[in-house]
Amino acid sequence: MRGPGSGVPFQVMSREAPDLARSSSASVAVAVLLPALACVAAFARPFAGTPRYSAAAMFTVLTSMLLAAFAAFTWRSLPRAAAVAAPLALATVAPLACAAASAITTPIVDSARDSVRCGTPLIGLLGLVAPVGGLGLLLGAFVGGRLFGRRSADGFLGVAALVGVALAGVAATFGAARAGLPDPDTFLHTFDTAAVLRAGENAVIAGREVRYVEARGTGGGAADEVSTSNPVAKECRLEGAAHVDALTYADLDGACTPVVLRTDARRELLVAYASSDAEARYPLSAYRLPSFERATVTPRLESDRLAPPLGWTLSAAFGAVAGAALLVLARSRRRVGAALEGVDARHLGAGEVELEGGARVLVPDAAALPVGPVVLRDRADIAASYREAGTSRFDHAVAGTLAGLRGDERDRVASLHAMALAIAVVGATPLLVARIVAGL
């Protein structure tokens, strides 16, 4: 093509490769916001206190919204930026898996410590992992972003996205198959009350008499041997089990807190709760029936009658659905790119366009475009009934080059694939951990 008013050929500008430098710089915003979203998912009300229910699903949704907003913001100027940013979301999988493993291995009732653990916040370990491994994960994510930013990675991203979405779908299906069972957070709610005991009262459970008594104690040793000159505390004991258990303690002048004894539907477990109003509130210890041996109740030991945490199943389902929608959109954008046709030219200003052979035509649609490369659509592509005699053969102009426009569509497809991969993998990670670690 020749420059305007000269016989010197000029080259049409074309974006041969994505702008990785600008895309990497833009992705810093995602790197900054992801830890903030993790904190919101783990600790913000009303979700704090029910981590296994809410944190995983909420983090997946927030991560998806962040990537979608980032892709929308960079859709025109940096069409591959979302692909560069996706590894940052994938970098959260490692701490997410560690947090999920910690939560799913935390006992439902920990009789060894006479206490209850209702689960650690799903994303809480980020605060411990970040100082040690956060920098390495961040650097690895930026390196991965540079790799995802190359068009040579397009084939890998397409296959990886498909596999990731399929994996999330399979995980969600297995989780949904157990939807009728209680999950670790609701398992104790299915127990029935067998007895409510105050100090000095007894009950018969599984054919054995159980007594709830007061005794002075030191927190260890035999209460009867404690000297009256060294009173430490009053032990509130459950007797008649395999061991005499000091369930709780009270001041010498105070009364022992009533206990509620609840059993599961199979009559295999007994859980003792402390309560001030005859309602089961704070699990203290658990026992196997009918032996009355102390037991620590964990999700893995009860895996045959537990479902994965509901929030984790919802997280995987969301990842599968959102990922599938992105794959459909990517397929549509690929068709758009393949259908792009036109003629490369240069806009000289005021709608005057110079073609490659040097001829100049007036294309009104180009008047609003800046001076520089444009792509013209030939009116031959329009139905004959819409042609007007004596008009230009071109009716539409777009800034850029045909190769650049096709490259942009290819980059958008890669961004959609990378987003589908990240959202599906992040969404499915807790549920996969529950299956591998606890058999749920």
SVG drawing of the C-alpha trace seen along z (x, -y; Angstrom):
<svg xmlns="http://www.w3.org/2000/svg" viewBox="-35 -15 44 68">
<polyline fill="none" stroke="black" stroke-width="0.4" points="0.0,0.0 1.2,-3.5 1.4,-6.5 -1.0,-9.3 0.3,-11.7 3.4,-9.7 4.7,-6.8 6.3,-5.2 4.6,-2.0 3.5,-1.9 3.0,1.1 -0.4,1.7 0.0,1.9 -0.9,5.3 -0.9,6.7 1.2,9.8 1.0,10.9 -0.8,9.9 0.5,7.0 1.8,9.1 3.5,6.3 0.3,4.2 -1.8,7.4 0.6,8.4 0.5,4.9 -3.3,4.9 -3.5,8.3 -1.8,6.8 -5.3,5.5 -6.5,9.2 -3.5,10.2 -4.4,7.4 -8.1,8.1 -8.0,12.0 -6.7,12.1 -9.3,9.5 -12.0,11.6 -10.7,14.6 -11.0,12.7 -14.5,11.6 -15.5,15.2 -14.0,16.6 -14.8,13.9 -17.5,11.5 -21.0,11.8 -23.3,13.6 -21.0,16.3 -18.5,16.3 -19.1,19.2 -20.4,21.5 -17.2,21.9 -17.8,25.3 -21.2,24.1 -20.4,20.8 -16.8,19.9 -16.0,22.1 -19.1,21.3 -18.8,17.6 -15.1,17.5 -15.9,19.2 -18.6,16.7 -16.5,13.7 -13.6,15.0 -15.8,15.5 -17.2,12.0 -13.7,10.6 -12.5,12.3 -15.7,11.4 -15.4,7.8 -11.7,7.8 -12.4,9.4 -15.2,6.9 -12.9,4.0 -10.1,5.2 -12.3,6.8 -11.5,4.3 -8.1,2.8 -6.4,6.0 -8.4,9.0 -6.0,11.5 -5.6,9.9 -8.1,12.3 -6.0,15.2 -2.9,13.6 -4.8,13.0 -6.4,16.5 -3.3,18.2 -3.6,15.8 -6.9,17.4 -5.5,20.8 -2.7,20.0 -5.3,19.9 -6.0,23.6 -3.0,24.7 -4.0,22.8 -7.6,23.5 -6.9,27.2 -4.9,27.0 -7.7,25.1 -10.3,27.6 -8.2,30.5 -7.8,28.9 -11.5,28.2 -12.6,31.7 -10.2,33.5 -11.2,31.3 -13.3,33.5 -17.0,32.9 -16.6,33.7 -13.1,34.1 -13.5,36.2 -9.7,36.4 -9.7,32.7 -13.2,32.6 -14.1,30.0 -15.7,29.4 -14.3,28.2 -16.9,27.1 -14.4,26.6 -11.8,24.0 -12.6,21.2 -12.1,22.6 -9.9,19.8 -8.4,19.1 -5.1,20.8 -4.4,18.1 -3.2,16.0 -0.6,18.7 0.4,19.8 0.7,16.3 3.8,15.2 5.7,18.5 4.5,19.5 2.5,16.5 5.5,14.9 6.3,18.2 2.7,18.7 2.5,15.1 5.6,15.4 4.5,18.7 1.1,17.2 2.8,14.3 5.0,16.8 1.9,18.8 0.3,15.7 3.1,15.0 2.7,18.5 -1.1,18.3 -0.6,15.0 1.1,16.6 -1.0,17.7 0.9,21.0 -0.9,21.9 -4.4,21.7 -4.7,25.4 -3.7,26.3 -6.1,23.8 -9.0,25.2 -8.3,28.8 -7.6,27.8 -10.8,25.8 -12.8,28.7 -11.2,31.1 -11.6,28.7 -15.3,28.1 -15.9,31.8 -14.1,32.5 -16.1,29.9 -19.3,31.4 -18.4,34.9 -17.5,33.7 -20.7,31.8 -22.7,34.8 -21.2,37.1 -21.8,34.5 -25.4,34.0 -25.9,37.8 -25.5,37.5 -27.7,34.5 -30.2,36.4 -27.6,37.0 -26.4,34.6 -23.1,32.9 -20.4,32.4 -21.9,29.2 -25.4,30.6 -24.7,34.2 -25.2,33.5 -28.5,31.8 -29.9,35.1 -29.4,36.6 -32.4,37.2 -32.4,36.2 -32.1,39.3 -32.0,37.5 -31.4,34.2 -29.5,34.6 -28.8,32.2 -26.3,32.9 -27.4,36.0 -29.7,37.4 -29.3,40.5 -30.7,42.2 -30.6,45.5 -29.2,45.4 -28.5,48.5 -29.2,50.7 -26.7,49.0 -27.3,46.6 -25.5,43.2 -25.1,40.8 -24.3,37.1 -22.6,36.2 -20.7,33.4 -17.3,33.9 -14.5,31.7 -11.4,32.1 -8.2,30.6 -8.8,31.2 -7.0,34.6 -6.6,37.4 -9.2,38.7 -11.6,36.2 -12.0,38.0 -8.3,37.4 -8.5,33.6 -7.8,31.9 -10.4,29.4 -7.6,27.0 -6.8,27.0 -10.1,26.7 -9.5,26.1 -12.8,26.7 -15.9,28.8 -15.9,31.6 -19.1,32.3 -18.8,36.0 -20.6,38.5 -20.3,41.9 -21.3,45.3 -19.5,45.0 -16.3,47.0 -14.4,44.2 -15.4,41.7 -15.4,38.4 -15.1,35.0 -17.3,33.3 -17.0,29.8 -16.1,27.8 -17.8,25.3 -16.8,23.1 -17.1,24.7 -20.1,22.5 -21.7,22.9 -23.9,25.6 -22.9,28.0 -24.3,27.0 -27.0,29.4 -26.0,31.9 -28.1,33.0 -27.4,36.6 -28.3,37.1 -28.0,40.3 -27.9,40.8 -30.6,42.6 -28.5,45.9 -28.0,45.7 -24.3,46.0 -23.2,42.7 -24.0,40.7 -23.0,37.0 -23.0,35.1 -23.8,31.4 -23.4,28.7 -26.5,26.5 -28.0,23.9 -31.6,24.2 -32.0,27.9 -31.1,27.2 -28.2,29.0 -25.6,26.2 -22.0,27.2 -20.8,30.7 -18.4,31.9 -17.7,35.5 -18.9,38.5 -19.2,42.2 -19.6,45.3 -22.7,47.4 -23.3,49.8 -19.7,49.9 -19.7,46.3 -16.1,45.9 -15.0,42.4 -15.0,41.5 -13.7,38.7 -16.2,38.1 -14.6,37.2 -16.1,36.8 -13.9,39.7 -15.1,42.1 -18.7,41.3 -18.2,41.0 -20.8,43.7 -23.6,41.5 -22.4,38.0 -22.6,35.8 -19.8,33.4 -20.3,29.9 -23.2,28.4 -21.3,25.2 -18.6,27.3 -21.1,29.1 -22.6,25.8 -19.2,24.4 -18.4,27.2 -21.8,26.9 -21.3,23.2 -17.8,23.8 -19.2,26.4 -22.2,24.3 -20.2,21.0 -17.3,22.8 -19.7,24.5 -21.3,21.1 -17.9,19.6 -17.0,22.6 -20.2,21.9 -19.4,18.2 -15.8,19.1 -17.2,21.3 -19.4,18.4 -16.5,16.0 -14.4,18.5 -17.1,18.5 -17.1,14.7 -13.4,14.7 -13.6,17.3 -16.3,15.3 -14.4,12.0 -13.8,10.8 -12.8,7.5 -10.2,5.4 -7.2,3.8 -6.9,0.0 -5.8,-3.2 -8.1,-6.0 -6.8,-9.4 -9.4,-11.4 -12.9,-12.7 -14.0,-9.3 -11.5,-9.2 -9.8,-5.8 -6.8,-4.7 -6.9,-1.2 -3.8,1.0 -3.5,0.1 -3.5,-3.6 -7.1,-4.2 -9.1,-6.4 -12.7,-6.0 -15.1,-7.8 -16.5,-5.6 -18.8,-7.6 -18.6,-5.0 -14.9,-5.6 -15.3,-9.3 -15.6,-8.7 -12.4,-6.6 -8.9,-7.9 -6.4,-8.2 -4.7,-4.9 -5.3,-1.3 -9.0,-0.3 -10.8,2.8 -13.5,2.3 -16.4,4.6 -17.3,5.1 -20.8,4.3 -20.7,7.5 -21.4,9.2 -24.7,7.3 -27.8,8.5 -28.3,7.1 -31.6,5.4 -29.7,3.1 -27.2,1.9 -27.4,-1.7 -26.2,-2.7 -23.1,-4.9 -22.1,-4.3 -18.8,-2.9 -18.5,0.8 -17.7,0.5 -20.3,-0.3 -18.6,0.5 -15.2,-0.4 -13.5,0.8 -10.2,-0.5 -7.3,2.0 -6.2,4.7 -7.9,7.9 -5.1,9.9 -5.3,7.9 -9.1,8.2 -8.8,12.0 -6.0,12.1 -8.1,10.2 -11.0,12.7 -8.5,15.5 -7.3,13.8 -10.8,13.4 -11.4,17.1 -8.2,17.9 -9.4,15.5 -12.7,17.3 -11.0,20.7 -8.6,19.6 -11.5,18.1 -13.5,21.4 -10.5,23.4 -9.8,21.2 -13.5,21.0 -14.1,24.7 -10.9,25.8 -11.3,23.3 -14.9,24.3 -14.3,28.1 -11.1,28.1 -12.8,28.3 -15.2,31.0 -12.3,33.1 -10.3,32.7 -13.3,33.9 -13.5,37.0 -9.8,37.8 -9.2,37.0 -12.4,38.0 -14.1,40.2 -17.2,38.0"/>
</svg>
